[in-house]
Amino acid sequence: MWASRTLPEILEHTYEAHGAAPALLHDGRWLTFAETARLARGIHALLVEHGAAEGDRVVVHLENGVTTRLLDQALLGFGLVRVAVSARLHVREVAAICLDAEAAVVCADPGQADLLRAALHDAGARTVVVGLNADCLPSLDDGQTTAPVRPQDDDVAMLMYSSGTTGAPKAAVVTQGAWVARTRHSLACLPPVTEADTVVLAAPAAHFAGSVALDCFIQGARTVIERRFDAGAVLDLVDRYDGTIVPLVPVLLARLVEAAEERPASGRNLRCLPYGGSSVSTDVLVRASRRFPGVLTQFYGLAEALAPLSVLTPADHDESAAVGSDSSRLTSAGRFVDGVEHRVDDGVLAVRGSVVMPGYWRRPDLDAKVLSDGWFATGDLARVDDDSYLHLTGRSSDVIVSGGYNIQPREVEQVIERVPGVADVAVAGVPDPQWGEAVHAFVVVDDDALRDPETLATTLRDACAGAIASYKKPRHVHVRNSLPRNHYGKVDRRALRDSVAPEPPTKEAVA
């Protein structure tokens, strides 16, 4: 593996090692690594024309596409700070991030440029909007006179804004050294990646999938990009271009498995399905392992402590799938990677290592709450079993306090997920006059017999009664066509709570 210590050095090595090899599929033909280097220089020159300088923050608000991948190279290869955000964010949310990051430039689709400029004006941000899409590529000057950049290990490479759904924007600082360490961990946990590999990137590039795709790119793998995820289209691309690696988030993994079960011949060349970013039901993992044996790899990490902190390997998946959905290993986040220290303090996981952030972006008040002597308190409630597997039991902020008892939504969800006919579930605490908060289960079903609310409630309560304490069972059950999720694919529990009107006071407790 390369010996480089910073991202510009790594990208330089990539272009030199794989210059003539195909890198990105664009408009029906392959761009070589050398061509991507030229186009990245051109994009960097364009950003400089609009006032961006080394160390400045540049916000990326774009759909998946070749332009997004080239822009990543233009930023990371020339010492600009990448601030990638979901393309699904409202322009006002993007403007708030630009203001918080004091961004010099925000890159967006030209069709969104005017709306974004208006939002930036309203927010009081001075960020310049640069419209950028594939149509802009032919007009780029290759910027060959740009001087090479040599950042230090502790220079800022990225700001990663967390998936919180309330409050002011909050960004974890990612240094050059932290990202390089993360990349080494990632590649050590994936099968060896070479020029023979093809990545199909269909999950949002701003998050987990884009990170893994970048890891593979620097090893010489080709990349085929789908603008928005469609399971059938992904399988088509895998089959057409001999796709070997498809990074996903769990909700998209579930969709891919469902589509693949209808197409037994698809995906024969797949070597790796890395996934991470949120919890996933054991049923989905059993089905995925049986449909794609030997290829599932789960990464666990956070914006503040980069994935993979721990890894559930293909062997772990396959051995557990043989047991079925009762396997406790499938509910784990795997074992910690080398170089990551860990401990559990009062039930909360803390980690330390080269992939942990130095702090939040200009938020010393938050740093004091979660960082101490290099240790980062993740906020994830956890335990480590006798075989060193990490089990995440919930988030400390998700705790439901009902009748004086603390209840973790995840432990209730894991019971309900095993009920036949349940396709998806989320549990949240809703204000209740008797209990302070009551446990509500929001369930998507694929069995008509469970669509009757009383039948479903009885079935779920019986399942919970056989697995967890009585006070943890859902007191109310709601059938939904789908669950609300934020732009990171995580269930929006706040939206679920807000969708239920609190019950009026009564004299009798709910049974």
N, C-alpha and C positions, 0 to 999 in steps of 0.2 A: 504494500500500500504506500501511497505518496507520503513523503516526510514533511510536507508543507504545514505551516502553523497558522496561516490566515487564509481567508476565502479568496482574495485576489491571487495568491500564490497557487492555491488549489485549481482555480479556473485556468490560470496560465498553463499549468501542467496538463490539464484536461485537453485544452486546444492543441498543445504540442503533441501529446500522446495519441490523439484520435483525429487529427485534423481532417483527413480525407474520408473518414467514416461517416455514415448517415447519422444525423442527430435528431432532427425534428421534422415531422411530416407537415408540409405546408402547401396547400393548394395543389394537392395531388403529386407532389414530388418531395424528395428528401433534401433538406438543407444539411450540409455537412457541418461538422464541428467548426471548421475554419470559417464557414459562412456565418454561423451563429456568432462567432467572435467578432466578425466585421459588423454585423447588424447591431450587436450589443454596444460596440464602440459608437455606432451612429446614434443610437438612442441616448447614450451617455452625452454625446456632443449636443444633442437636442435639449437635454435637461440643463446642461451648462448654459446654453443660450438663454434659457428662461430663469437663470439666476441660481441654480443649484451648485453648491461647492462641496468639497470633501467634508464629511462629518454632518452635512445637512440631512434632515429627515425628509423622505419622499414617501408619500402615501400612495398605495396601489389599490385602486377601486375598480377592478376589471373582472369580467367573466373569464373562465378558463379559455386559453387560446395560446397560439404561438407567441403573440405579442407579450403575454404575461410572462412566459418563460424567458424570453429575450430581455425583458425589463428586469427580471431578477438578476440576470447576469450583468446588466448594465449598472445596477446598484451595488451588488455584492462584489463585483470585480473592480470597482473604482472608488471604494471607500465611502459611498453614500449609505445612509441608514435606511434600511428597508422597513416600511410600515405597511404590511399587507393586511387588508381588511376584507371582510366578506362582500361579495358583489351584491348581496341581498340587503345590505344596510341602506336605510333611507339616507338621502343626501344630507339631512340635518344631523344624523348620527355621524356621518363621515366628516361633516364640518366641525363637530365637537371634538373629534379625534385630531383633526388638523390643528385646531386651536390648542389642544392639550400638548400635542407633540411639537408645536411651533414649527410645523412643516414648511419647507420652502416651496415645495411643489406637490400637487396631487395629480396623478395620472388617472384618467377616466375615459370611458367611451365618449367620442365626440357628441353623441346624441344626448348625453347627460351633462355636458359641460356647462351649459347656461344655467340649468337648475342648480348645479353645484356651486357655481359662482354666486348665485343669489343667496344660497344657504350660507356660504362662507362670509358674505357681506353682512348678513343678519347676525352671524355669530361673532363678528369682529375679528375674524382671522384674515391675515394678509397672504395666505397661501395662493400661489399661482396655479391655475388649472391648465393642464396640458392634455388635449384630446389625443388619444392614441389607440389605434387599432391596426389590423393587418393591412388596410389600405394605405397606411402611412409608410410602410416598410420600403417600397421602391424609391421613395424620395429622400431616404436618409443618406446623409454624408457619413462615411465610415469613421470619421474622427481619428484617423491614424496618428495624428500629432499629439494625442492625449498622453501625458506622461504617466508612467506606471506608478501605482500607489503601494506603499508599504506600511500598512497599519500595524499597531502593536496588539499583543494578545488581549489586553484589557480595553481596547477601543470598542466602542459600541458598533455592532453590526446590524442589529434589528431592534425594534420595539414590538413586543407582542401584546396586543390588547386582549384582556381576559374576556371570558364569555359571560360575565355578569350581566344581568338583565335590568339592573336598577343602578341609580347613582351615577356619579361622574365617571368619565373614562379612566381606566387604570391600566398602565402598561408595564410589563416586565421588561427589564433591560437584558438583552442578549449580547454578550461580548463576542469578539472574534474567537477567542480561545474556547468559550463555552460551546459555540456552534461547531467548531472543528472537533471537539471532544464528543459532542452528540453524534456527529457524522461517523466518527470511528466506531462508536458503540453500535450505531445502526447497521453499518456494513458488516460488523463482526457477527451480528445476530441474523442477518439475511444469508441466503445461499450465495456463493461467490457470483458477483455480477460482472459481466463482460460485454464486449461489443455484440455478442450473439443474442443478448437479451433485448426484448421490446417491452417497454412500460406502456400500459394503457392508463392514461390519467383522465379520469372522469369525475372523481370526487373533487370538491373545491380545492384549488391549488394554493389558496392562502393559508391552508391549515395542514393537518397531518399528512394527507396524501401528497401535497406538493413538496413537503420536506423529504419524504421517501423518494419521490421522483427525482428530486435534485441529487440525492445521494447516488442514485443509479446513473444519472447523467454524467456525473464526474468520473464514473467508472467506465464510461464509454457506451452505455446502453442507449438505444433509440427510444424516442418518446412519441406516442400517438395521443393526441388530445381530443377529448370530447367536451364540447362547451358546457353541457349540462347532463347530469346523470340520467340515463335510461338503461335499465338492465338489459333489455334486448339489444340495444345498440352497442353496449359494451361487449356483449358476447359476440356480436357481429365483427367488431374490431379485433377482438382477441383471435377469432378464427381467420379473419382476412390477413392480418399482419403477424401471425404466429406470436401473439402476445404471451409473455411469460410471467410478467409481474403486474398486478393490479392492486394498488394501495387504496384502502377504503376506510370509511367510518362504519361503525356497527349497523346503523339503520340502513345503509346502502348494501352492506354485506348480506343482510336479510333479504333484500330485494333481489340481489344477484343470485342467491341460492334458490329462491323461489323460481326465477326464470330458468336457471340451469337445470332444475329438476324436470322441466318440460322439454329440455333439449339435451338428451344424454350424450350426444356426440360432440357438444361444444366444449371448448376449453381444454383440449387434450394436451396442449403444450404448456399450460400454466405450471410454473415452478414455485410461485410465492404469492400468497394473498395476505399482505400485512394489513392489520387493522388496529385502530385505537381511537381514543377520544371520548368514549362514554361507555356505559355498561351495555351488555348484550345478554340476551336470554340463553340459557343452556340448551334449550331446544334448537335454536338457530345454529349454535355451535356444533351440536351433534349432527344435524343435517348437513352443515357445511363440511364437516370433517369427513362424512361418509361420501358426499358428492365430490369433494376435492381432497382426497387423502394426501397427507404429506406436504401440504402447502400453506396451511394456516399459521400465521405468526402474530401474536398479540403484543403490542407495545403499550406500556403504561408510562405516562408522564404528564407534565403540566407546563403552562407557559413559563412559570417561575423555576421549574426544574425539568429540563428537557427530556423528552422521550428518546430512547428507552431507558427508564429507570429500572424497570423489570420487564421480563419477557416470558411469555408462555409459548413454548416451542411447538413445531409441528408434531414432534413425538408426544408431547404432553396432550395435544389435541386428539391425536389418533388413539392413544391408549385410553383416554377418558371417553371417547366416543364409543369404544367397544363396550364400556360399562353402561353408557346411556346418560340421560339427563340427571340421574342421581349422583353423578360423579362430583365430588367436592372440588376436584382439581379444575374442572371447567369453570367453576365460579371464582377461581383465583385470578390474580394478575401475573402469575408466574414467579420466577425467581429474580432477584436483583442481579444486575450486570456487574462485572468487575469494576471497581473504582467508585461505586456508589455506596457510601455509608448510610445506615438506616437505624432508627430506633423508634419505639412507640412510647410516647409520653402521655399518660392519662388517656390512652386509647387513640391518640392522634399521631399519625405517621409524620416523622421528621426525617429529612434526608440531607446529606452533605456530600459535596464532590464538585468536580470541575464543570458540571452541567448546571449547577445552581446559580441563579441570577445574583448579581451583586446588590440588587435592590430594585425597587420600582422607580419609574421615571419621575424624578422630582417629587417623591412622596415619602419623605423621611418619617412621617407619622405612621404610615403603613409598615415601613421597614422595621420599626421598633416592635411591632406586634408579631412579626413572623420570622425575623432573622435574629440569630444570636450565635456568635462565634462560628459563623459559616453554616450553621444548621438552619434549614428552612422548614417551618411547620406548615405542612401541606393543607391542613384542614380536612384531610381524608381520615375517617375513622378506619382503623385497620388492626389486623392481627397477623402474625407470622406463625405458620404451623411448624410441626416438628421436622418436616422435610424442607423447610426454608421457603415455602410458597407464601406469597403475600395475598391476603384476603382483604378486600376493601368492603367495609360493611355500611358505608354511607358517608355523607358529608356532615360535618358538625353543624353547618348552617341549615341543614334540612331536618333537623331533629323536630319531631312532633311531641309536644308536651300535653298529654291527655290524662286527666285525673291525677296529676302528679307524677305520672310515669313518662320516661323518655323513650320514644319509639323512633327507630331508624326506618324511613320509607323503603330502603333497598331490601331489608330483610323480609318485609311483607311482600314486596314485588317478586322476590325470588321464589316464594311459595306459590303465588298466583300464576307465575309464568309456567309452572309445571302442570297446571290444570288443562286437560285436553279441551281444545276449542278456544283457548285464549290466544289471540294473535299478538297482542301488545297490552301493556299495563303500566300505569304510573300511579303512585300513591302520594297523597299530600295531606297536610293538616289544614282543616278549615275551622274558623272560629265557631265555637259551640257554647251555648249558655250553660250547659250542665258540666262539661268536661274541660272547658278552656279551649281545647282543640279536639276535634274528632277526626278519626282516620277515615279518609275517603279514598276509594279505589276507582280509577277511571280506566275502563277496560274496552279494548277492541276485540270483538269475537268473530270467529269464522265458522261457528256452529250455530245453526238456527235454533237448536234446542236451548241455547243459552241466551237468546235475545230477550226472553221474558225476564224482566228485572228481578222478580221474586225468585225464580229458579236460579238465576245467576248469583244472586246474593247468598242464597242457601248453599250453593255449590262452593262458592269461595270461602264462606265462613267455615264450612265443614273441613275444607282443605287446610285452612289456617289453624283450626282447632287441633288438627293432628300434627302440627309442625311447630307452632310458636305459641307464646303465652296468650291467654284469652283476651287480655286488654289490648293486644296488638292487632286483633282482627278488624277488618273494615266495618265501620258502623253504617256506612252508606256506600252504595255501589252505583256507578253511572256508566251506562253503555254509550260509547262514542264511536263515530265512524273513523276517527283518527285522533292522534294526540298532537297537541301543539308543540312545536320544537323551535328552538332559536336557530340562528344561522350557523351554529356549530354542530347542529344535529342533536343537541341535548334537549330532553323534555323540559318545557317551560312550566315549572310547578306553580309559579306565581300566576300564570294565565289560568291554570286549572283551578287554583284557589279562588281567583276572582270570578270565575264562571259560575260559582255556586253561591247562592244567597244564604247567609247564615240563618239557621232556624230560629223562630221566636222562642222566648223562654217557656219552659214547661216545668211542671212539678215532678214529672216522673223521668227517670233516667231511661235512656235508650237501652233496650235489652241487648 
